[in-house]
Each structure stands twice: as C-alpha cells, then as structure tokens.
Amino acid sequence: MLRVENVSTGYDNIRVLHQISLTVGEGEIVTLIGSNGVGKTTTLKTISGLLKPTEGKIYFNNRDISQLPPHEIVELGISHVPEGRNVFPRLTVKENLEMGAYTRKDKVEIKKDYARIMELFPQLAQRQKQVAGTLSGGEQQMLAIGRALMSRPRLLLLDEPSMGLAPLVVTSIFEIIKDINRQGTPILLVEQNAQIALRTAHRGYVMETGRIVMSDSARALLQNDRVRKTYLGE
C-alpha cells in the first residue's frame, strides 16, 4: 500500500533523512522506533506532504505522491495524527470531528463515521459540546485520532500517541489503535515507547541518525539483543 524508496530530505540545508526505505501493507500495523531526533517525525511529515523528498520516491497504491500537496494526499486516503495532537482548542469536540471530514461530500456516510467515532471513543460521546482545549491530554489524543478517522483514511499515520499520557491512558489508546486496525485501517506508528509499539505492531523498523538500520517482525525485534539493550532498557 505504501512504499517509501530511498527517500532523503531535511530542513533548509540540513539533511535529516538519508535514503530511507520502508513499506506498509494492507491490514498491517508497522512501527518506526528510535531515539529522539533521529528523523521519525520527519518521515511522517514527508509521507503526508508537509516536507518534500530531495531524493527518492513515495508511492501510495502504486501512485507517486512524492511531490503532491498535503490536501491532495489526504484526499487520496492518508491521514496524519501529528505529534502533540494539535486539536483546534476553541472548537468543540463535534466541530473538531467535523473538520476531519472537510474534504468529503457524502453526508450520509459522514454521519455513519461520526457514529463510529462515538462508539470507539465513548469519552468523546459524553463531551461533544465541550471545547477541545478543556479536554484532558488523553481525551485530546482520542479526539485527534477521531478527527483523522473522519476523513475515512486508507492509511493512518500516528506520531507519538503516548506522549505525555499516564500509563493507564496509554494502554487504553493502544487498545483503540488495535481496534482501528482490526476494522481494516493500516497504520504507520511512530512511538517513543518501543515496548508497547512492538507489542502492538506486526512489523517494525529501527531508525538511527536518519537511516533505517534494522527491520523485522515486531516479535523478532522484541527478542533482538541490540533492541532490548538500546530501546527496551534491558
């Protein structure tokens, strides 16, 4: 479904990604793990069109999307939940979710998807008229994921969904992520908590200083001595 082939990019004249390659297939959760500052967020920004590759290509369902603007990439079916959640703080929960469907015209299907979000996130169902800026961190993360799902994505990009959340909330968020995947949405997950990321994903990539240095099944990476020592604190 997604192919990133030998992609390099960066900010101004500083290269961050060095010819990285990765794939996400139908039905998969694929995780990208690594220390802070190695290029994980830059990878997601490049896939969603916020940054452009200086080298290499990105293909989504065999279409080259490398130079498309972000709104066209959303319309093709890629939704990005950014690091830090970035909800619209002065809009209500309902209004935030409606913003996620702004590219769509199918009103009946939008209502169905809204109802699905209410089922996935019962906390949000109780707060539909509440201003998003007054929600807890966990509720804002749920809202950001729900808003992305309102575009009915064919691929979901998640950047650090556990950031700043209490352990019990993190567990809840990751159960929801697995539910979303079971309902048919492939996910590319960037996550600092390598333990929970690898226990959630089917496959994983390890990134160091802008390069992919290792890839394998999530189970194999959990058992890899280097990964256990460097990223799992063992």
C-alpha positions, -999 to +999 in steps of 0.1 A: +000+000+000+028+024+010+063+023-004+090+048+006+120+042-016+154+057-009+140+090+004+162+118+017+150+152+029+156+177+056+151+213+068+169+242+049+203+228+041+204+202+069+197+167+058+177+146+083+167+115+063+193+095+044+178+073+017+153+055+039+130+028+026+100+012+042+067-003+033+032-007+049+009-034+035-028-039+037-040-047+072-007-040+089+005-020+118+041-011+111+061+008+137+091+031+134+111+032+166+143+051+176+157+078+199+145+114+199+158+134+170+166+106+146+140+115+119+109+096+128+086+126+128+103+139+096+095+106+080+058+110+086+058+147+076+074+136+043+048+109+036+020+133+043+034+161+021+044+186+047+080+181+035+092+171+000+118+145-007+151+158-021+158+123-033+138+091-037+101+084-042+070+077-022+042+056-037+007+051-023-012+023-041+014+025-068+009+062-074+038+085-070+028+111-043+063+124-036+055+160-048+018+162-041+005+189-017-008+177+017-045+182+009-043+160-022-026+133-002-054+135+024-079+131-004-061+100-017-066+084+018-036+092+041-045+108+074-018+121+098-022+125+135+007+148+144+029+148+175+014+169+202-022+162+190-029+198+176-067+198+181-085+231+175-087+243+211-115+268+207-138+244+187-160+218+203-154+181+201-181+178+175-167+207+154-132+192+156-145+159+143-165+176+115-133+194+104-118+159+098-144+154+071-140+187+053-129+171+020-159+148+019-193+154+004-211+121+013-232+134+042-249+101+050-216+083+052-201+111+073-229+106+098-221+069+099-184+076+105-193+101+132-214+075+150-185+050+147-162+075+164-186+079+192-186+041+197-148+040+196-144+068+220-173+069+245-155+096+265-159+119+235-195+110+231-201+125+266-183+157+256-195+165+221-203+201+230-172+207+252-144+230+239-115+208+229-089+229+248-105+219+281-101+182+275-075+161+293-044+150+273-058+116+268-091+129+255-073+153+232-053+123+218-086+104+212-101+135+195-070+139+172-073+102+162-111+105+157-106+136+136-082+118+113-106+088+110-134+112+099-116+115+066-121+077+062-084+071+056-069+041+038-037+046+058-033+062+092-001+079+103+003+082+141+031+102+156+038+096+193+003+088+205+015+080+241+034+113+246+026+129+279-001+104+289-005+084+321+003+046+317-034+036+321-044+061+294-016+048+271-029+013+275-064+025+265-051+044+235-032+014+222-062-009+226-081+016+204-053+016+179-056-022+176-094-019+172-090+006+144-066-018+127-089-048+131-116-028+115-094-025+083-072+005+086-034+000+081-013+021+105+022+035+104+031+042+140+059+064+153+063+058+190+090+066+217+077+037+239+093+009+219+080-018+242+043-010+236+049-001+200+064-035+192+038-053+212+011-036+191+027-038+156+031-066+131+065-053+118+090-027+128+118-006+116+146+008+138+159+043+128+192+058+139+205+093+127+181+094+098+188+059+085+169+026+088+193+003+104+171-027+111+138-042+101+120-074+111+088-087+125+078-070+157+082-102+177+117-107+164+127-071+172+114-076+208+138-105+211+167-088+195+196-082+219+205-049+204+169-036+205+164-049+240+195-031+253+191+001+234+154+007+233+138-015+259+161-007+288+171-043+294 
